[in-house]
Amino acid sequence: MKIVQLVGARPQFVKLAPVSRELRKSHQEIIVHSGQHYDYQMNEVFFKQMQIPEPDYDLNVGSGSHGVQTARILEALEAILIKEKPDWLLIYGDTNTTLAGALAASKLGIKTAHIEAGLRSFNRSMPEEINRIVADHLSDLLLVPTQTGMDNLKHEGLLDKAKLVGDVMTDSLAMGVEAARKQGVKMITDMPFSILTLHRPYNVDDPLKLQDILQKLNTLGQKILFPVHPRTQRLISPEVKERCSNIVFKDPLGYLDFLTHMANSQLILTDSGGIQKEAYILGKPCVTLRTETEWVETVESGWNLLLDPEAAAFPEAIRSFKAPQEHPDLFGVDVSKKIVEALEV
């Protein structure tokens, strides 16, 4: 079969790696990079570190509003799909790239498989939630990471095209840990530390709210490594950095560097959906600085604490949070192989 894989953002590059390796054993793969993330640390570095083949097409859409960005991807991708006539288009996750791929392929009658289907935060103020819902309803095959995802799709009447395969990040992390070991990734610090990521608009777009979050985390009295997303860098003043002496502000880390530091951290603080899951797979306790999550299983297991930064319990609840001894297998094994087998049916 000829299969086009469409990616455009850091989490998608990481997930593509093991699927690409599995696909190329028996099928023709074409990689299309939308250019939604175009900063070097969010783009080429992942392809190099995860040994992903160079994209066959780079759409170079860059930044823009949701409408502008989605339209640019839709226009450019349509021409590629008409030219290549693939048997399948594979889309990942919940970005504008995902949405554009689902729209383009469905209008051309090209079969689409959505990897990481069925996730719901039930917060429609999040653009990602809209992208997920539309992608699931337009796609022909829904490749679902968890039973909760299957339950969500059943509720929406989509169960007949859904298949529970597990989460491809289990394969990606295994690849990444092995690659980091081989490449001898070095640690930034030898001291015990937690790691922080923030990028959700409701946490970072208001400089005063962002400042409040950072200053309260600083009171925990523990070393916190904070690789700062490019769009957030400009919102943090030198004065705030000086006051938050327990927080180590860093430029974005390469994927293997970031993975190595997650694996060696004591605690992960994040508002990212994917990092919650990565934390669980790596066996690291996680505090999610949001009011909802797509990964409810991690919360139910006791390994992930949902904590609203505006709640009275923030940040004191972090001090008393401890993960349980039990660590159930929530996300499966050999997921990339199951994904390819589902396409071959």
C-alpha positions as CSV (number, residue, x, y, z in Angstrom):
1,M,0.0,0.0,0.0
2,K,0.9,3.6,-0.4
3,I,0.4,5.5,2.9
4,V,0.8,9.2,3.5
5,Q,1.7,10.2,7.1
6,L,0.8,13.8,7.9
7,V,2.5,15.6,10.8
8,G,3.2,19.1,11.9
9,A,4.0,19.4,15.6
10,R,6.5,18.0,18.1
11,P,4.2,15.3,19.6
12,Q,3.3,14.0,16.1
13,F,7.0,13.7,15.1
14,V,7.7,11.5,18.1
15,K,4.6,9.3,17.5
16,L,5.4,9.0,13.8
17,A,8.8,7.5,14.4
18,P,7.9,3.9,15.4
19,V,4.9,3.8,13.0
20,S,7.3,4.9,10.1
21,R,9.7,2.1,11.0
22,E,6.9,-0.5,11.0
23,L,5.3,0.8,7.8
24,R,8.5,0.7,5.8
25,K,8.9,-3.0,6.3
26,S,6.1,-3.8,3.9
27,H,4.6,-0.6,2.4
28,Q,5.4,2.7,0.6
29,E,5.4,5.6,3.0
30,I,5.2,9.3,2.1
31,I,5.8,11.8,4.9
32,V,4.2,15.2,4.7
33,H,5.3,17.9,7.2
34,S,2.9,20.8,7.4
35,G,5.4,23.2,9.0
36,Q,3.0,24.1,11.8
37,H,5.9,24.0,14.2
38,Y,8.8,25.5,12.3
39,D,11.3,26.4,15.0
40,Y,14.4,24.1,14.8
41,Q,14.0,22.7,18.3
42,M,10.4,21.8,17.4
43,N,11.1,20.4,13.9
44,E,14.3,19.0,12.4
45,V,15.9,18.0,15.7
46,F,13.1,15.4,16.3
47,F,13.6,13.9,12.9
48,K,17.3,13.6,13.4
49,Q,17.2,12.3,17.0
50,M,14.4,9.8,16.4
51,Q,16.0,8.7,13.0
52,I,12.8,9.6,11.1
53,P,13.2,9.7,7.3
54,E,13.3,13.3,5.8
55,P,9.8,14.5,4.9
56,D,8.9,14.0,1.2
57,Y,7.0,17.2,1.3
58,D,7.3,20.3,3.6
59,L,4.3,22.6,3.3
60,N,6.0,25.4,5.3
61,V,2.7,26.9,6.5
62,G,4.2,28.7,9.5
63,S,2.2,30.5,12.1
64,G,-1.2,32.2,11.8
65,S,-4.7,32.2,13.2
66,H,-6.5,28.8,13.4
67,G,-8.4,29.6,10.2
68,V,-5.4,30.8,8.2
69,Q,-3.2,28.0,9.3
70,T,-5.8,25.3,8.7
71,A,-6.6,26.8,5.2
72,R,-3.0,26.9,4.1
73,I,-2.5,23.2,5.1
74,L,-5.7,22.2,3.4
75,E,-4.9,23.9,0.2
76,A,-1.3,22.5,-0.1
77,L,-2.2,19.0,1.1
78,E,-5.0,18.6,-1.3
79,A,-2.6,19.0,-4.3
80,I,-0.3,16.4,-2.8
81,L,-3.1,13.9,-2.2
82,I,-4.4,14.3,-5.7
83,K,-0.9,13.7,-7.1
84,E,0.1,10.8,-4.9
85,K,-3.3,9.0,-4.7
86,P,-2.5,7.1,-1.5
87,D,-4.5,4.2,-0.1
88,W,-4.5,5.8,3.4
89,L,-3.8,9.1,5.0
90,L,-2.6,8.8,8.6
91,I,-3.3,11.7,10.9
92,Y,-2.2,12.2,14.6
93,G,-3.7,13.8,17.6
94,D,-5.5,17.1,17.7
95,T,-3.6,19.9,15.9
96,N,-4.7,22.2,13.0
97,T,-2.6,19.8,10.8
98,T,-4.8,16.9,12.0
99,L,-8.0,18.9,11.2
100,A,-6.8,19.9,7.7
101,G,-5.8,16.4,6.9
102,A,-9.2,15.0,7.8
103,L,-10.9,17.6,5.8
104,A,-8.7,17.3,2.7
105,A,-8.8,13.5,2.6
106,S,-12.6,13.1,3.2
107,K,-13.4,15.5,0.4
108,L,-11.2,13.6,-2.0
109,G,-12.6,10.2,-0.9
110,I,-9.2,9.0,0.5
111,K,-9.4,6.7,3.5
112,T,-8.2,8.3,6.7
113,A,-7.0,6.7,9.9
114,H,-6.8,8.8,13.0
115,I,-4.1,7.7,15.5
116,E,-5.0,8.7,19.1
117,A,-8.7,8.8,18.4
118,G,-11.4,9.0,21.0
119,L,-9.8,11.4,23.4
120,R,-12.1,14.0,25.0
121,S,-11.4,16.7,27.5
122,F,-15.1,17.9,27.2
123,N,-13.8,21.5,27.1
124,R,-14.9,23.0,23.8
125,S,-13.0,26.2,24.6
126,M,-9.9,24.3,23.7
127,P,-9.2,24.3,19.9
128,E,-7.7,20.8,20.3
129,E,-11.1,19.5,21.4
130,I,-12.8,20.7,18.3
131,N,-10.0,19.3,16.1
132,R,-10.3,15.9,17.8
133,I,-14.1,15.7,17.4
134,V,-14.1,16.7,13.7
135,A,-11.2,14.3,12.9
136,D,-12.9,11.4,14.5
137,H,-16.2,12.0,12.7
138,L,-14.6,12.4,9.3
139,S,-12.0,9.5,9.6
140,D,-12.7,6.0,8.2
141,L,-10.6,4.2,10.9
142,L,-10.2,5.3,14.5
143,L,-7.1,3.9,16.2
144,V,-7.8,4.3,19.9
145,P,-5.3,4.3,22.7
146,T,-7.5,3.4,25.7
147,Q,-10.8,1.9,26.8
148,T,-12.0,5.3,27.9
149,G,-11.5,6.5,24.3
150,M,-13.6,3.6,23.1
151,D,-16.3,4.5,25.5
152,N,-16.3,8.1,24.3
153,L,-16.6,6.9,20.7
154,K,-19.5,4.6,21.6
155,H,-21.3,7.5,23.1
156,E,-20.9,9.5,19.8
157,G,-22.0,6.5,17.6
158,L,-18.6,5.9,16.2
159,L,-17.7,2.5,17.7
160,D,-18.2,0.6,14.4
161,K,-15.1,2.2,12.9
162,A,-13.0,2.2,16.1
163,K,-10.2,-0.3,17.1
164,L,-8.4,-0.4,20.4
165,V,-4.7,-0.7,19.6
166,G,-3.1,1.0,22.6
167,D,-1.0,4.1,22.7
168,V,1.8,4.6,20.2
169,M,3.8,6.6,22.7
170,T,4.8,3.4,24.5
171,D,6.8,2.5,21.4
172,S,8.0,6.1,20.9
173,L,9.3,6.3,24.5
174,A,11.1,3.0,24.2
175,M,12.8,4.2,21.0
176,G,13.7,7.5,22.6
177,V,15.1,6.0,25.8
178,E,17.3,3.7,23.7
179,A,18.4,6.5,21.4
180,A,19.3,8.7,24.3
181,R,21.4,6.0,25.9
182,K,23.2,5.4,22.6
183,Q,23.8,9.1,22.0
184,G,25.0,9.7,25.6
185,V,22.6,12.6,26.5
186,K,24.0,14.7,29.4
187,M,22.0,16.0,32.3
188,I,21.7,19.7,33.0
189,T,22.0,19.2,36.8
190,D,23.0,16.6,39.2
191,M,20.7,17.9,41.9
192,P,17.2,16.4,42.5
193,F,14.7,18.4,40.4
194,S,11.1,18.5,39.0
195,I,10.4,19.5,35.4
196,L,7.7,22.0,34.3
197,T,6.1,22.6,30.9
198,L,3.5,25.3,30.2
199,H,1.9,26.2,26.9
200,R,-1.9,26.3,27.2
201,P,-3.2,29.8,26.4
202,Y,-5.3,30.0,29.6
203,N,-2.0,29.5,31.6
204,V,0.5,31.6,29.6
205,D,-1.3,34.2,27.5
206,D,-1.9,36.5,30.5
207,P,1.5,37.6,31.8
208,L,0.1,38.3,35.2
209,K,-1.4,34.8,35.5
210,L,1.8,33.2,34.3
211,Q,3.8,35.2,36.8
212,D,1.4,34.1,39.6
213,I,1.8,30.4,38.6
214,L,5.6,30.7,38.5
215,Q,5.9,32.6,41.8
216,K,3.7,30.1,43.6
217,L,5.6,27.1,42.2
218,N,8.8,28.9,43.4
219,T,7.5,28.7,47.0
220,L,7.7,24.9,46.9
221,G,11.4,25.2,47.6
222,Q,12.4,22.6,45.1
223,K,14.6,23.0,42.0
224,I,12.2,23.2,39.0
225,L,13.6,22.9,35.4
226,F,11.4,24.9,33.0
227,P,12.2,24.6,29.3
228,V,10.2,27.6,28.0
229,H,8.1,27.3,24.9
230,P,9.1,29.9,22.3
231,R,5.7,31.7,22.5
232,T,6.0,32.0,26.3
233,Q,9.6,33.3,26.4
234,R,8.5,36.9,25.6
235,L,5.9,36.9,28.4
236,I,8.4,36.3,31.3
237,S,10.2,39.4,32.4
238,P,13.7,39.4,33.8
239,E,12.3,40.6,37.1
240,V,10.1,37.5,37.4
241,K,13.0,35.2,36.6
242,E,15.1,36.9,39.2
243,R,12.3,36.5,41.9
244,C,11.8,32.8,41.0
245,S,15.2,31.6,42.0
246,N,14.2,28.0,42.4
247,I,13.1,27.8,38.8
248,V,15.7,27.1,36.1
249,F,14.6,28.8,32.9
250,K,15.9,27.1,29.8
251,D,15.5,27.3,26.1
252,P,13.5,24.3,24.6
253,L,15.3,21.0,24.9
254,G,15.8,18.6,22.1
255,Y,13.4,15.6,22.4
256,L,16.0,13.1,23.7
257,D,17.3,15.7,26.2
258,F,13.8,16.4,27.4
259,L,13.0,12.7,27.6
260,T,16.2,12.0,29.6
261,H,15.4,14.8,32.1
262,M,11.8,13.6,32.4
263,A,13.0,10.1,33.1
264,N,15.4,11.4,35.8
265,S,13.0,13.9,37.5
266,Q,11.2,13.5,40.8
267,L,8.0,15.1,39.6
268,I,6.5,16.4,36.3
269,L,4.4,19.6,36.3
270,T,2.6,20.3,33.0
271,D,-0.5,21.5,31.2
272,S,0.3,19.2,28.2
273,G,-1.9,16.3,27.3
274,G,0.8,14.2,25.9
275,I,3.3,14.8,28.7
276,Q,0.8,13.5,31.3
277,K,0.8,10.2,29.4
278,E,4.6,10.2,28.9
279,A,5.0,10.7,32.7
280,Y,2.8,7.7,33.4
281,I,4.6,5.5,31.0
282,L,7.9,6.5,32.5
283,G,6.6,5.9,36.0
284,K,6.8,9.5,37.1
285,P,4.2,11.2,39.3
286,C,2.6,14.1,37.4
287,V,0.7,17.3,38.5
288,T,-1.5,18.6,35.6
289,L,-2.1,22.3,35.9
290,R,-5.6,22.2,34.3
291,T,-9.2,21.5,35.4
292,E,-9.7,18.6,33.0
293,T,-7.7,15.9,31.2
294,E,-7.9,13.7,28.1
295,W,-6.0,11.0,30.1
296,V,-8.5,10.3,32.9
297,E,-7.0,6.8,33.4
298,T,-3.8,8.4,34.8
299,V,-5.8,10.4,37.3
300,E,-7.9,7.4,38.3
301,S,-4.7,5.4,38.8
302,G,-3.5,8.0,41.4
303,W,-0.3,8.9,39.3
304,N,-1.7,12.2,38.0
305,L,-3.1,15.0,40.1
306,L,-5.4,17.6,38.4
307,L,-4.8,20.9,39.9
308,D,-6.2,24.3,38.8
309,P,-3.6,27.0,39.3
310,E,-6.4,29.3,40.4
311,A,-7.6,27.0,43.1
312,A,-7.1,27.7,46.8
313,A,-5.2,24.4,47.0
314,F,-2.5,25.5,44.6
315,P,0.4,25.0,45.1
316,E,0.1,23.4,48.6
317,A,-1.5,20.3,47.2
318,I,1.7,19.5,45.3
319,R,3.6,19.1,48.6
320,S,1.4,16.2,49.8
321,F,0.9,14.5,46.4
322,K,2.5,11.0,46.3
323,A,1.9,8.3,43.7
324,P,0.7,4.9,44.8
325,Q,2.8,1.7,44.7
326,E,0.7,0.1,42.0
327,H,1.4,1.0,38.3
328,P,-1.1,-0.8,36.0
329,D,-0.3,-1.2,32.3
330,L,-2.7,1.3,30.8
331,F,-1.4,1.9,27.3
332,G,-0.5,-1.5,25.7
333,V,2.6,-2.9,23.9
334,D,3.6,-3.3,20.2
335,V,1.2,-0.6,19.3
336,S,2.8,0.4,16.0
337,K,2.6,-3.2,14.7
338,K,-1.1,-3.2,15.7
339,I,-1.7,0.1,13.8
340,V,-0.1,-1.3,10.6
341,E,-2.1,-4.5,10.9
342,A,-5.3,-2.5,11.2
343,L,-4.5,-0.7,8.0
344,E,-3.9,-4.0,6.2
345,V,-7.3,-5.5,7.0
